[in-house]
Amino acid sequence: MRGRTTTLLKLIVYLIGFIVLMLCVFWLPNMAQKAALIDPSYAYLKYPVLIGIYLTVLPFFFALFHSLKLLSYINHKNAFSELAVTSLKGVKYCAILICLLYLVGMVFLVTQEALHPGIALIGLAILFASFSISLFAAVLQELFTRALEIKSENDLTV
């Protein structure tokens, strides 16, 4: 049962990565071009916003990579190991970096007087999701670290 569950989770992670990659390659540049054509007064923001979004995609894919590594450790019955703790730490730091990048981007848009309420809501949702993921990863990291300590103590007593 565990093997099927982790395989399904891996497929979901790959699907999420594929969808985000396709959105970044095909949909996002077209939407930026259309937005620049609709309102030429904000056309100068096209490339800074695209660069900012592409910068946040890098830690996102790095977090997906760490998630896949963690699922592999779980699948190979090596969940409570130092490698799993390291993977969770990577996910946590990537989520924090995404929060910081979106926060900087939103401040930049406020200084340019271009933060539309819809964009602000999307940015706040991404900030909330990233912050929640970082907290969840931090809690799991601490839990795995304590389980690893207990495991090593039990190995020493036997």
N, C-alpha and C positions, 0 to 999 in steps of 0.2 A: 504494500500500500504506500509506504513512504517513497519508494522509487518512482511510482506513478505521480505522486503529488509533487515531488521536486522536479520531475520532468515537465509537468504541466506548468509549474511556476517558471521554469526556464523558458518554455515556449512563450509565456506571457511577457517575460522580460525582453525576449527577442522581438516580439510583436510590437511592444511599446517603443523599443529602439528603432525599429524599421519605420513605424509611423512618424516618429519625431524626425528621423532623417529625411523622409520624403516630404514632410511639411517644410523643413528647412531648405531643402533643395528646390522644390517646385512651387509650393504655395506661398511661402513668405516673401520671396523676391517679387512675385507678381502682385501680391497685396500691397507691398511697399510702393511699387510703381503706380498702381491704381490710386493709392492715397495721395501720392505726390501730384497726380494729374487732377484729382478732385479738388484739392486745396493747395495750389502752388505756393501759398505763403509759408507752408510748413515743409516744402520740398527739400530744404537744406537739412532737415532732420532724418532724411531717408537713410543715409549711410551710417550716421552715428547710432541710430536705433538698430539697424541690421547688425552692425558690429557688436553692439551690446547684447543682442539676443544670441548671436553666434558664440560670444564669449561664455554665456551661461549654458550653452549646449555642451561645451567641453566637460565641465564638471558633472553634468547630467550623465553623459556617456561613461565617464569614469566611475560614477556611482553604480550605474548598471553593470559595469564590468565587475566591481566588487560584490555586487549582489549575486552575480553568476558564480563567482568564486565561492561565496558563502554557501550557495545551494549545492555546489559540488562537494564541499566539506561535509555538509549534512548528509548528502547522498552516500558518501563513503564512510559514514559513521565516525566522522572526525569533527563533529560540531563544536565540542568543547575543547578547543585547542587554541594555541597562541595565534595560529593563522586566521581562525575565525574572528578572534578579537581584533586583529589587524584589519580584516575586511570591514568589520563594523565601524572601526575608527575611520577608515577611508570614506565610507558612506556618510558618516557624521560630518566630516570636514567638507565633503563635497556639498552637502545640504547647506552648511553654514556659508560656504562660498557663494552658492546660488542666492541665498538671502542677501548677502552683502552686495552682490552685483546688481540685483533688482532694486535694492534700496538706493544705491548710487545712481542707477538709471532713472528712478522716479524723482530723485532730487534734481538730476540734470534736466528732466522734462519740466519740473516746476520752475527752475531758473529760466528756462526758455519760454515759460508761459504756454506750454503745449501739453499739459497733462489733462487730457480729456477724462471726464468721470468714468467712462467705460474702461479706458485703459488703466485708470487708477484701481478700479475694482479687480480687473484681471491681475494687475501687479500685486495687489494685496492678497488675492487668493493664492498666487504663487508663493508669496512671502510666507503666508500662514502654512501652506502645505510643506514647504521646505523646512520651516522652523519645527513643525510637528515631526517630520521625518528625522531631523537632527536630534530632537529630544528622545524619540523612540529608539534611535540607534545608540544614543548615549546610555539609555537605560539597559538595553540589551547588551551593550559592551560591558557595563558594570556587572550584570548578571552572569555573563559568560566568564568574566574574570574571576568572580567569586566561585563559580562552579569549577573552574580550572584549579583554583587554590584548594578546594575541598577534594577534588579528584587526586591532586598530587599528595595531599595529606593522607588520604586513604591508601594510596599506593605505597607510601612509606610505612604505614602501620601494618600492612600485611606481610 
